[in-house]
Amino acid sequence: MLTVDRQYVHELIDRFPDPLLDDIARLLRTVEQLAYPINGKKPPYYPVQLGGLWAGVSVADEDIESVRKEMWRNFGKAEDIDQ
């Protein structure tokens, strides 16, 4: 197994051009989120910027909860099942 110290990681990051730093930061946040549950901590929340047709739209937790309820409201009822 490769042993890496902080100095090496810093030097490695410094080799990348500045335009890639946002992508590198996102990658490190993802790794951080994967590592936290191992330590028994809740992963930090970083909202994702929506793009395309959703660019600039804000989606609240309440919106998601409402849509979930609507989707599952009639699930499994007789009229939903082809006979």
C-alpha positions in Angstrom: 0.0 0.0 0.0 1.2 3.5 -0.9 2.0 5.8 2.0 1.2 9.4 1.3 1.7 12.4 3.6 -0.1 15.8 3.5 2.9 17.5 1.9 2.6 15.2 -1.2 -1.1 15.8 -1.5 -0.6 19.5 -1.4 2.2 19.3 -4.0 0.0 17.2 -6.2 -2.9 19.6 -6.0 -0.5 22.5 -6.8 0.4 20.8 -10.1 -3.1 21.3 -11.5 -4.0 24.5 -13.4 -6.3 26.9 -11.7 -9.3 26.3 -13.9 -9.5 22.7 -12.6 -9.5 23.6 -8.9 -13.3 23.7 -8.7 -13.5 20.2 -10.0 -10.8 19.0 -7.7 -12.6 20.6 -4.7 -15.8 18.8 -5.7 -14.0 15.5 -5.9 -12.4 16.1 -2.5 -15.8 16.9 -1.0 -17.2 13.7 -2.4 -14.3 11.7 -0.9 -14.9 13.6 2.4 -18.6 12.6 2.4 -17.7 9.0 1.8 -15.2 9.1 4.7 -17.4 10.6 7.3 -19.8 7.7 7.8 -16.7 5.5 8.5 -15.9 7.9 11.4 -19.5 7.8 12.6 -20.2 11.4 11.7 -23.0 12.7 9.5 -21.7 13.8 6.1 -21.7 17.5 5.4 -24.4 18.8 3.1 -23.3 20.6 0.0 -26.2 21.6 -2.3 -25.8 20.8 -6.0 -26.1 23.5 -8.5 -28.9 22.6 -11.0 -28.1 23.1 -14.7 -29.9 22.9 -18.0 -33.6 23.5 -17.8 -33.3 23.6 -14.0 -30.6 26.3 -13.9 -31.5 29.0 -11.4 -34.4 27.0 -9.9 -34.5 26.5 -6.2 -35.9 23.2 -4.9 -36.8 23.0 -1.2 -37.1 19.9 0.9 -40.8 20.6 1.2 -41.1 20.5 -2.6 -39.5 17.1 -2.8 -41.7 15.8 0.0 -44.8 17.0 -1.7 -43.8 15.4 -5.0 -43.0 12.1 -3.3 -46.4 12.0 -1.6 -48.1 12.7 -4.9 -46.1 10.0 -6.7 -46.9 7.3 -4.1 -50.5 8.3 -3.3 -52.2 5.8 -5.5 -49.4 3.3 -5.8 -50.6 -0.3 -5.8 -54.3 0.5 -6.1 -56.3 -1.6 -8.4 -56.7 1.0 -11.2 -52.9 1.2 -11.5 -52.5 -2.5 -12.2 -53.1 -3.8 -15.7 -55.4 -6.9 -15.6 
